[in-house]
């Protein structure tokens, strides 16, 4: 199946659910569920994410410290979701651990401390 055929087979609303991954790079399924505007229940959200992963839009890896599955956009997924097409936030296997930790710590700080703005390195690279 070509990328164009794959894109036509995916619900555009499901791609919109992945927008938080453009900012944060890597999130757990629960974190993504909390950040996106999905109106269904968590179980159906997990099925949607699983379908997107099978289609090659997302890739998931197990985080050994938190024992959660962390997901991120693939190159193809980035082309579908990111309007600007910049690739600085696409994860490779070498940076998975680092990017996972950075996201965990920054999200913790924004929840526990009254931080109004978090600017990540990949956001600076857009300009």
N, C-alpha and C positions, 0 to 999 in steps of 0.2 A: 504494500500500500504506500503510495507516495505521500509526501508531507501535505500536499493540497487536499488529497482525499481524506487523510487523517484529520486535518483541520475541519473539514466539512462534517465529519462524523462526530465531532466533539461539540457539546452544548456550549455556546458562548458564555453563558452564565457561569459554568463551571470554571472556565478560564479566568473570569473575573474574581472568583474565589481565591485565586492564587496570587493576587496582587501584593499581599503582605510579604510574600517571598522575594519580591523585587527589592523591598527595603531591608528585610532582616536576613536575607540569604538562606537561612536554614532554620526551620522550626519543627517542633513536634506537631503531630496531628492535632492534639488538643490546643496548642497555642494558635495554630492556624485557624481552627474552628472558632476560637475566642476572638480573633482579629478580623475575620471576614464577616460578610453579611449573610451567612447561610441561615435560612429560616426553618429548615427541617431539624430533625433530631441528630444527635451525635453519631448514631449507628449508620444512618443513611449517608452522612457526611463521610464516614470512614469508607463506605462502599464507593462513593464518588472518587475519593482520593486513590483508592485501590485501582479503579478503572483507568484513571489518568496515569498512574504508575505503570500499568500494563501497556498503555499506549505509548510510553516513552517520554511523556511530558514531564514527569517527576522521577526522581530516584530517591530511594529511602535506604538509610543505613542505621544500624543499631548503635546507639551510644552506650558504651560499656559502663560509663559512670552512672548515668541516670536510668539505664536499662529501658530507655524509650526509643522508639523509632523516630529518627529525625529525617525530614524530607527537604529536598531542594529541587530547584529547576534544572533540567538538563539543557543542553544547548538548543535543542529543538523546542523545548518548553519555553525558553527565554524568547525565542523568535515569535512564538504565539502570544505571549503575555506582555512582553515589554515593548511598548511603542517605539522607544528610542533605539532599541536594539544594541545598547552597550552591554558588553559582556563581563565587566569587572566583577560582577556579583555571582557569576556561575562558579559552582564549587567543583574542584577536582579532588581526587582521593587524598592527595597530600595535604590539603588545607582543611579537610573535614573536621578534624579534632579541634583545631584552632578556631575556626569559624563557629563551631558548635558552642565552644566555651564562651566566646565573645558575646554571642547572642544570648546565652543563658544569663550571663552576668549583667549585661545591659538591661535586659528585660526585668531582672530582679531589682535593679536599681530604680528603674522607672516606676515599678509597683510600690516599693518600700520607701523611697525618698521622693519628695515632690519635685521631680525633674520635669521640666516642661518641654524640652527639646533634646532629642538625641540625633546627632549627625554622624553617620557611619562613613568609613573611608570610601566605600564604593559610591556613596552619594556625592562626595567631593570630586570623584573622577569623572562625573558627567560633564562638568563645566569645562 
